[in-house]
Amino acid sequence: MYYYDFRRYSNSAFVLRKNQTEENLKARITMNYHSLEKGLSNSNIRFNFGQRALRELFKYLEQYIEAGYSFDDIRFKTGLSVIEQYIELHNKHNIDVSSVKERYNKLISVSSKEDYGGVKEFTKDFILSKRKSNFAELSFYRSSVRDFSNEPVDIQLINEAIQIATKTPSVCNRQPWSVYVIKKRDLKERILRIQSGLTEERQKQVDTLIAITSKNSFLATPEERNQGFVDGGMFSMSLLYALQYVGLATCALNADLSKKDDKKIRDELGIPDSENLILFIAVGHYPDKFKVPKSQRDSYKEITKYYL
């Protein structure tokens, strides 16, 4: 069954395929424009940032065009929009990005410019005013925040959010998740360096780091081999919403680690082999004003199939 998973994955994942499908190219475009959006949202922008992501974004936008795929696709349009925002930011500060603009101008001839990508700015008061209104607004205004204030996080708020998240459904109600709450500064910074999803400056702003795992010992047959990731993923999303509900800012950080780094983190936190690392959540208080990536989403029409 692991071989079955491996074969399907290796025939689909964009790094493992020689010939890229339309979905592969959309994913590559999205991954790279979102990397640039995260740079654009930085409170202390380092100009000419994201050169690798910019090169890759151009590369896959051009491949997408050459393949003859639709210019109306929202991911394609967002890729163009993020490059435009990148150019506008540098022009505003008199930073020469003429080579980027020249390459961009060749792309925009195929599609009208639309403001899909980039960043949006919020205030702390506005976000906090939405957290207890209704679920639609809680969900709509949840964003991954990467700049936090210096205000310390009360552990009771963390505990309240974890308790809310325990209502997450799981296979046969087995609740295979575990939560590791890390406030100790040196340990937290070591884990964040290994995970490497935040810049060093932003790592220092994180008040609390949470690691979520799932326990294989709560599972049974080979058919359940992926269930821990499903249940652990649902619990993680519940916790993200719950943390926002109690007034805390969060950023979900992946646990897609190399074997070496996985072992390092297991050693640091005492995570047994029987548990799968699902993800990390950086937690802090909102600053008074902050920027987040727009993180454009697909329309429900693009992702839904009906059997009526």
Buried (B, 14 or more C-beta within 10 A) or exposed (E): EEEEEEEEEEEEEBEEEEEBEEEBBBBBBBBBBBBBBBBBBBEEBEEEBBEEBBEBBBBBBEBBBEEEBEBEBBBBBBBBBBBBBBBEBBEEEEEEBEEBBEBBEEBEEEBEEEEBBBBEEBEBEEBBEBBEEEEEEBEEBBBBBBBBBEEEBBEEBBEBBBEBBBEBEBBEEBBBBBBBBBBEEEEBBBBBEBBEBBBEEBBEBBBBBBBBBBBBEBBEEEEBBEBBBBBBBBBBBBBBBBBBBBBBBBBBBEBEBEEEBBEBBBEBBEBEEEBBBBBBBBBBBBBEEBBBBBBBEEEEEEEEEEEE
